[in-house]
Amino acid sequence: MIVDTNKSCTACGSQRLVFGYTGNSSNAFVPSNIFVIYGFRTRSFVCLDCGYVSQFLSKEKLEKLKARIGEREELNE
């Protein structure tokens, strides 16, 4: 169990969160209109107080996505 007290639940504000992955390796965010082979695997958390489950990109994956979007915008200029 991984509990991160630096983040809070978007539903209730609790900081009692357990992080992990949802599903299998094919559970990935695939952005529209940007070619990616495998997409960006998402991380998940569940709130131990309200049960809310959410997905997000790790900082590393978010930076890669931003770079891909930047490359696309440069090509369109």
C-alpha positions as a Markdown table, in Angstrom:
| # | Residue | x | y | z |
|---|---|---|---|---|
| 1 | Met | 0.0 | 0.0 | 0.0 |
| 2 | Ile | 1.4 | 3.4 | -1.0 |
| 3 | Val | -0.1 | 6.4 | 0.8 |
| 4 | Asp | 1.0 | 9.9 | -0.5 |
| 5 | Thr | 0.1 | 12.7 | 1.9 |
| 6 | Asn | 1.2 | 15.4 | -0.7 |
| 7 | Lys | -1.9 | 14.9 | -2.8 |
| 8 | Ser | -5.6 | 15.0 | -1.9 |
| 9 | Cys | -8.8 | 13.4 | -3.1 |
| 10 | Thr | -10.5 | 15.5 | -5.7 |
| 11 | Ala | -13.9 | 14.4 | -4.4 |
| 12 | Cys | -13.6 | 14.9 | -0.6 |
| 13 | Gly | -10.2 | 16.5 | 0.0 |
| 14 | Ser | -8.8 | 13.6 | 2.1 |
| 15 | Gln | -5.1 | 12.8 | 2.0 |
| 16 | Arg | -5.6 | 9.1 | 2.7 |
| 17 | Leu | -4.9 | 7.8 | -0.8 |
| 18 | Val | -3.6 | 4.5 | -2.0 |
| 19 | Phe | -1.9 | 4.6 | -5.4 |
| 20 | Gly | -1.5 | 1.9 | -8.0 |
| 21 | Tyr | -2.6 | 1.0 | -11.5 |
| 22 | Thr | -6.1 | 0.2 | -12.9 |
| 23 | Gly | -6.5 | -2.9 | -15.1 |
| 24 | Asn | -3.6 | -4.2 | -17.2 |
| 25 | Ser | -0.9 | -2.6 | -19.3 |
| 26 | Ser | -3.3 | -1.7 | -22.1 |
| 27 | Asn | -5.1 | 0.8 | -19.8 |
| 28 | Ala | -3.5 | 3.9 | -21.3 |
| 29 | Phe | -4.5 | 7.4 | -22.2 |
| 30 | Val | -4.3 | 7.9 | -26.0 |
| 31 | Pro | -4.5 | 11.5 | -27.0 |
| 32 | Ser | -6.6 | 12.5 | -30.1 |
| 33 | Asn | -4.8 | 13.5 | -33.2 |
| 34 | Ile | -1.3 | 12.6 | -31.9 |
| 35 | Phe | 0.3 | 9.4 | -33.1 |
| 36 | Val | 1.5 | 7.2 | -30.3 |
| 37 | Ile | 2.0 | 3.5 | -30.4 |
| 38 | Tyr | 1.1 | 2.5 | -26.9 |
| 39 | Gly | -0.3 | 5.6 | -25.4 |
| 40 | Phe | 0.5 | 6.8 | -21.9 |
| 41 | Arg | -0.1 | 4.4 | -19.1 |
| 42 | Thr | -2.1 | 6.0 | -16.3 |
| 43 | Arg | -1.6 | 5.8 | -12.6 |
| 44 | Ser | -4.6 | 5.5 | -10.3 |
| 45 | Phe | -5.6 | 6.2 | -6.7 |
| 46 | Val | -8.4 | 5.3 | -4.4 |
| 47 | Cys | -9.4 | 7.4 | -1.5 |
| 48 | Leu | -9.6 | 5.5 | 1.8 |
| 49 | Asp | -12.3 | 7.8 | 3.1 |
| 50 | Cys | -14.8 | 8.1 | 0.3 |
| 51 | Gly | -13.8 | 5.4 | -2.1 |
| 52 | Tyr | -13.3 | 7.8 | -5.1 |
| 53 | Val | -11.1 | 6.3 | -7.8 |
| 54 | Ser | -9.2 | 8.5 | -10.2 |
| 55 | Gln | -6.6 | 8.2 | -12.9 |
| 56 | Phe | -3.7 | 10.5 | -13.8 |
| 57 | Leu | -0.4 | 10.6 | -15.7 |
| 58 | Ser | 2.8 | 10.5 | -13.8 |
| 59 | Lys | 5.0 | 13.6 | -14.0 |
| 60 | Glu | 7.3 | 11.8 | -16.4 |
| 61 | Lys | 4.5 | 10.7 | -18.7 |
| 62 | Leu | 2.9 | 14.2 | -18.6 |
| 63 | Glu | 6.3 | 15.8 | -19.7 |
| 64 | Lys | 6.4 | 13.3 | -22.6 |
| 65 | Leu | 2.9 | 14.2 | -23.6 |
| 66 | Lys | 3.7 | 17.9 | -23.4 |
| 67 | Ala | 6.7 | 17.4 | -25.6 |
| 68 | Arg | 4.6 | 15.5 | -28.2 |
| 69 | Ile | 2.1 | 18.3 | -28.2 |
| 70 | Gly | 4.8 | 20.8 | -28.6 |
| 71 | Glu | 6.3 | 18.9 | -31.6 |
| 72 | Arg | 2.9 | 18.8 | -33.2 |
| 73 | Glu | 2.3 | 22.5 | -32.7 |
| 74 | Glu | 5.7 | 23.3 | -34.2 |
| 75 | Leu | 4.8 | 21.3 | -37.3 |
| 76 | Asn | 1.5 | 23.2 | -37.7 |
| 77 | Glu | 3.2 | 26.7 | -37.6 |
